[in-house]
Amino acid sequence: MKKRTLLTILMFLAVVAAVGAVFWRHILPRWQVSDIYRRYEHVEGIAASYIHNYPVNDTLSLNVTLLEATTDSGWAVLARDFEMDELSPLLQMLIDRGENLVFSKLIPRSNPSASAENDVLAYSYTTRSVSIFHVANDEEKHAVLYHNIKKSINKDSAY
Protein backbone atom coordinates (compact mmCIF):
# COMPACT_ATOMS: atom_id res chain seq x y z
CA MET A 1 0.00 0.00 0.00
CA LYS A 2 2.80 2.44 0.86
CA LYS A 3 4.60 1.74 -2.42
CA ARG A 4 1.42 2.44 -4.37
CA THR A 5 0.82 5.72 -2.51
CA LEU A 6 4.41 6.79 -3.00
CA LEU A 7 4.22 5.92 -6.72
CA THR A 8 0.99 7.92 -7.09
CA ILE A 9 2.54 10.93 -5.36
CA LEU A 10 5.66 10.74 -7.55
CA MET A 11 3.56 10.49 -10.72
CA PHE A 12 1.49 13.50 -9.62
CA LEU A 13 4.64 15.54 -8.93
CA ALA A 14 6.07 14.55 -12.33
CA VAL A 15 2.91 15.77 -14.08
CA VAL A 16 2.96 19.03 -12.11
CA ALA A 17 6.63 19.56 -12.99
CA ALA A 18 5.99 18.87 -16.69
CA VAL A 19 3.04 21.27 -16.83
CA GLY A 20 5.05 23.89 -14.95
CA ALA A 21 7.95 23.55 -17.39
CA VAL A 22 5.64 24.05 -20.37
CA PHE A 23 4.04 27.18 -18.94
CA TRP A 24 7.20 28.61 -17.37
CA ARG A 25 8.64 29.54 -20.77
CA HIS A 26 5.62 31.79 -21.34
CA ILE A 27 6.12 33.74 -18.13
CA LEU A 28 8.38 36.74 -18.64
CA PRO A 29 10.43 38.34 -15.88
CA ARG A 30 9.17 41.77 -14.82
CA TRP A 31 12.10 43.53 -16.52
CA GLN A 32 11.08 42.08 -19.91
CA VAL A 33 7.58 43.57 -20.04
CA SER A 34 6.82 47.10 -21.24
CA ASP A 35 6.69 50.24 -19.11
CA ILE A 36 3.08 50.68 -20.23
CA TYR A 37 2.19 47.23 -18.90
CA ARG A 38 3.82 48.03 -15.56
CA ARG A 39 1.95 51.37 -15.42
CA TYR A 40 -1.49 49.74 -15.89
CA GLU A 41 -1.11 46.24 -14.41
CA HIS A 42 -2.75 47.22 -11.10
CA VAL A 43 -5.14 49.95 -12.30
CA GLU A 44 -8.69 49.14 -11.27
CA GLY A 45 -11.01 48.68 -14.25
CA ILE A 46 -8.19 47.76 -16.65
CA ALA A 47 -6.89 44.27 -17.43
CA ALA A 48 -3.28 44.51 -18.62
CA SER A 49 -1.49 41.78 -20.60
CA TYR A 50 1.90 41.59 -22.22
CA ILE A 51 2.01 39.34 -25.27
CA HIS A 52 5.43 38.09 -26.31
CA ASN A 53 5.81 37.35 -30.05
CA TYR A 54 2.26 38.17 -31.20
CA PRO A 55 2.00 37.08 -34.89
CA VAL A 56 1.30 40.20 -36.99
CA ASN A 57 1.64 38.30 -40.27
CA ASP A 58 3.29 35.11 -41.47
CA THR A 59 6.81 36.56 -41.15
CA LEU A 60 6.59 39.08 -38.30
CA SER A 61 5.94 38.63 -34.60
CA LEU A 62 6.06 41.53 -32.16
CA ASN A 63 5.67 42.18 -28.47
CA VAL A 64 2.34 43.82 -27.69
CA THR A 65 0.92 45.41 -24.56
CA LEU A 66 -2.85 44.85 -24.40
CA LEU A 67 -5.05 46.95 -22.13
CA GLU A 68 -8.72 46.00 -21.85
CA ALA A 69 -11.23 48.13 -19.98
CA THR A 70 -13.38 46.06 -17.66
CA THR A 71 -15.40 49.04 -16.42
CA ASP A 72 -16.66 52.33 -17.82
CA SER A 73 -14.21 54.22 -15.60
CA GLY A 74 -11.36 52.04 -16.90
CA TRP A 75 -12.33 52.92 -20.47
CA ALA A 76 -12.47 56.61 -19.54
CA VAL A 77 -8.91 56.37 -18.17
CA LEU A 78 -7.63 54.72 -21.36
CA ALA A 79 -9.45 57.22 -23.61
CA ARG A 80 -7.95 60.13 -21.67
CA ASP A 81 -4.44 58.73 -21.31
CA PHE A 82 -4.12 57.77 -24.97
CA GLU A 83 -5.90 60.87 -26.27
CA MET A 84 -8.53 59.02 -28.27
CA ASP A 85 -10.51 61.18 -30.64
CA GLU A 86 -14.19 61.89 -30.21
CA LEU A 87 -16.26 59.78 -32.57
CA SER A 88 -18.09 61.46 -35.42
CA PRO A 89 -21.80 60.65 -35.72
CA LEU A 90 -21.05 58.43 -38.75
CA LEU A 91 -18.40 56.41 -36.92
CA GLN A 92 -20.65 56.10 -33.88
CA MET A 93 -23.44 54.81 -36.12
CA LEU A 94 -21.13 52.17 -37.63
CA ILE A 95 -20.01 51.04 -34.18
CA ASP A 96 -23.63 50.93 -32.98
CA ARG A 97 -24.38 48.65 -35.96
CA GLY A 98 -21.72 46.22 -34.75
CA GLU A 99 -18.70 47.29 -36.78
CA ASN A 100 -15.43 46.77 -34.93
CA LEU A 101 -13.41 49.70 -36.22
CA VAL A 102 -9.75 49.60 -35.22
CA PHE A 103 -8.09 53.01 -35.08
CA SER A 104 -4.31 53.32 -35.23
CA LYS A 105 -1.78 56.04 -34.56
CA LEU A 106 1.87 56.40 -33.68
CA ILE A 107 2.73 57.17 -30.07
CA PRO A 108 6.08 58.00 -28.49
CA ARG A 109 7.77 55.24 -26.56
CA SER A 110 8.21 55.66 -22.84
CA ASN A 111 10.93 58.25 -23.54
CA PRO A 112 8.99 61.23 -24.95
CA SER A 113 12.16 63.11 -25.92
CA ALA A 114 12.98 60.40 -28.49
CA SER A 115 10.26 61.56 -30.90
CA ALA A 116 11.70 59.54 -33.79
CA GLU A 117 11.04 56.39 -31.84
CA ASN A 118 7.37 55.49 -31.93
CA ASP A 119 5.22 52.47 -31.21
CA VAL A 120 1.88 51.79 -32.90
CA LEU A 121 -1.26 52.26 -30.84
CA ALA A 122 -4.42 50.47 -31.96
CA TYR A 123 -7.72 50.92 -30.17
CA SER A 124 -11.28 49.73 -30.52
CA TYR A 125 -14.36 51.36 -29.04
CA THR A 126 -16.30 48.14 -29.60
CA THR A 127 -14.01 45.89 -27.57
CA ARG A 128 -12.85 48.74 -25.32
CA SER A 129 -9.27 47.66 -25.81
CA VAL A 130 -5.95 49.33 -26.49
CA SER A 131 -3.01 47.50 -28.07
CA ILE A 132 0.49 48.95 -28.17
CA PHE A 133 2.67 47.23 -30.76
CA HIS A 134 6.34 47.62 -29.84
CA VAL A 135 8.02 48.14 -33.22
CA ALA A 136 11.68 48.57 -34.11
CA ASN A 137 11.57 50.12 -37.60
CA ASP A 138 9.38 51.56 -40.35
CA GLU A 139 8.77 48.16 -41.98
CA GLU A 140 7.30 46.84 -38.74
CA LYS A 141 5.17 50.00 -38.39
CA HIS A 142 3.75 49.50 -41.88
CA ALA A 143 3.08 45.80 -41.23
CA VAL A 144 1.18 46.64 -38.04
CA LEU A 145 -0.87 49.38 -39.71
CA TYR A 146 -1.80 46.97 -42.52
CA HIS A 147 -2.65 44.30 -39.91
CA ASN A 148 -4.95 46.75 -38.12
CA ILE A 149 -6.71 47.71 -41.35
CA LYS A 150 -7.37 44.01 -41.99
CA LYS A 151 -8.74 43.68 -38.43
CA SER A 152 -11.22 46.50 -39.13
CA ILE A 153 -12.36 44.90 -42.37
CA ASN A 154 -12.65 41.35 -41.01
CA LYS A 155 -15.58 41.38 -38.55
CA ASP A 156 -14.86 37.90 -37.22
CA SER A 157 -11.45 38.75 -35.81
CA ALA A 158 -10.76 40.32 -32.46
CA TYR A 159 -7.68 41.23 -30.45
C-alpha positions as CSV (number, residue, x, y, z in Angstrom):
1,M,0.0,0.0,0.0
2,K,2.8,2.4,0.9
3,K,4.6,1.7,-2.4
4,R,1.4,2.4,-4.4
5,T,0.8,5.7,-2.5
6,L,4.4,6.8,-3.0
7,L,4.2,5.9,-6.7
8,T,1.0,7.9,-7.1
9,I,2.5,10.9,-5.4
10,L,5.7,10.7,-7.6
11,M,3.6,10.5,-10.7
12,F,1.5,13.5,-9.6
13,L,4.6,15.5,-8.9
14,A,6.1,14.5,-12.3
15,V,2.9,15.8,-14.1
16,V,3.0,19.0,-12.1
17,A,6.6,19.6,-13.0
18,A,6.0,18.9,-16.7
19,V,3.0,21.3,-16.8
20,G,5.0,23.9,-15.0
21,A,8.0,23.5,-17.4
22,V,5.6,24.0,-20.4
23,F,4.0,27.2,-18.9
24,W,7.2,28.6,-17.4
25,R,8.6,29.5,-20.8
26,H,5.6,31.8,-21.3
27,I,6.1,33.7,-18.1
28,L,8.4,36.7,-18.6
29,P,10.4,38.3,-15.9
30,R,9.2,41.8,-14.8
31,W,12.1,43.5,-16.5
32,Q,11.1,42.1,-19.9
33,V,7.6,43.6,-20.0
34,S,6.8,47.1,-21.2
35,D,6.7,50.2,-19.1
36,I,3.1,50.7,-20.2
37,Y,2.2,47.2,-18.9
38,R,3.8,48.0,-15.6
39,R,2.0,51.4,-15.4
40,Y,-1.5,49.7,-15.9
41,E,-1.1,46.2,-14.4
42,H,-2.8,47.2,-11.1
43,V,-5.1,49.9,-12.3
44,E,-8.7,49.1,-11.3
45,G,-11.0,48.7,-14.2
46,I,-8.2,47.8,-16.7
47,A,-6.9,44.3,-17.4
48,A,-3.3,44.5,-18.6
49,S,-1.5,41.8,-20.6
50,Y,1.9,41.6,-22.2
51,I,2.0,39.3,-25.3
52,H,5.4,38.1,-26.3
53,N,5.8,37.4,-30.1
54,Y,2.3,38.2,-31.2
55,P,2.0,37.1,-34.9
56,V,1.3,40.2,-37.0
57,N,1.6,38.3,-40.3
58,D,3.3,35.1,-41.5
59,T,6.8,36.6,-41.1
60,L,6.6,39.1,-38.3
61,S,5.9,38.6,-34.6
62,L,6.1,41.5,-32.2
63,N,5.7,42.2,-28.5
64,V,2.3,43.8,-27.7
65,T,0.9,45.4,-24.6
66,L,-2.9,44.8,-24.4
67,L,-5.1,47.0,-22.1
68,E,-8.7,46.0,-21.8
69,A,-11.2,48.1,-20.0
70,T,-13.4,46.1,-17.7
71,T,-15.4,49.0,-16.4
72,D,-16.7,52.3,-17.8
73,S,-14.2,54.2,-15.6
74,G,-11.4,52.0,-16.9
75,W,-12.3,52.9,-20.5
76,A,-12.5,56.6,-19.5
77,V,-8.9,56.4,-18.2
78,L,-7.6,54.7,-21.4
79,A,-9.4,57.2,-23.6
80,R,-8.0,60.1,-21.7
81,D,-4.4,58.7,-21.3
82,F,-4.1,57.8,-25.0
83,E,-5.9,60.9,-26.3
84,M,-8.5,59.0,-28.3
85,D,-10.5,61.2,-30.6
86,E,-14.2,61.9,-30.2
87,L,-16.3,59.8,-32.6
88,S,-18.1,61.5,-35.4
89,P,-21.8,60.6,-35.7
90,L,-21.0,58.4,-38.8
91,L,-18.4,56.4,-36.9
92,Q,-20.6,56.1,-33.9
93,M,-23.4,54.8,-36.1
94,L,-21.1,52.2,-37.6
95,I,-20.0,51.0,-34.2
96,D,-23.6,50.9,-33.0
97,R,-24.4,48.7,-36.0
98,G,-21.7,46.2,-34.8
99,E,-18.7,47.3,-36.8
100,N,-15.4,46.8,-34.9
101,L,-13.4,49.7,-36.2
102,V,-9.8,49.6,-35.2
103,F,-8.1,53.0,-35.1
104,S,-4.3,53.3,-35.2
105,K,-1.8,56.0,-34.6
106,L,1.9,56.4,-33.7
107,I,2.7,57.2,-30.1
108,P,6.1,58.0,-28.5
109,R,7.8,55.2,-26.6
110,S,8.2,55.7,-22.8
111,N,10.9,58.2,-23.5
112,P,9.0,61.2,-25.0
113,S,12.2,63.1,-25.9
114,A,13.0,60.4,-28.5
115,S,10.3,61.6,-30.9
116,A,11.7,59.5,-33.8
117,E,11.0,56.4,-31.8
118,N,7.4,55.5,-31.9
119,D,5.2,52.5,-31.2
120,V,1.9,51.8,-32.9
121,L,-1.3,52.3,-30.8
122,A,-4.4,50.5,-32.0
123,Y,-7.7,50.9,-30.2
124,S,-11.3,49.7,-30.5
125,Y,-14.4,51.4,-29.0
126,T,-16.3,48.1,-29.6
127,T,-14.0,45.9,-27.6
128,R,-12.8,48.7,-25.3
129,S,-9.3,47.7,-25.8
130,V,-5.9,49.3,-26.5
131,S,-3.0,47.5,-28.1
132,I,0.5,48.9,-28.2
133,F,2.7,47.2,-30.8
134,H,6.3,47.6,-29.8
135,V,8.0,48.1,-33.2
136,A,11.7,48.6,-34.1
137,N,11.6,50.1,-37.6
138,D,9.4,51.6,-40.4
139,E,8.8,48.2,-42.0
140,E,7.3,46.8,-38.7
141,K,5.2,50.0,-38.4
142,H,3.7,49.5,-41.9
143,A,3.1,45.8,-41.2
144,V,1.2,46.6,-38.0
145,L,-0.9,49.4,-39.7
146,Y,-1.8,47.0,-42.5
147,H,-2.7,44.3,-39.9
148,N,-4.9,46.7,-38.1
149,I,-6.7,47.7,-41.4
150,K,-7.4,44.0,-42.0
151,K,-8.7,43.7,-38.4
152,S,-11.2,46.5,-39.1
153,I,-12.4,44.9,-42.4
154,N,-12.7,41.4,-41.0
155,K,-15.6,41.4,-38.6
156,D,-14.9,37.9,-37.2
157,S,-11.5,38.8,-35.8
158,A,-10.8,40.3,-32.5
159,Y,-7.7,41.2,-30.4
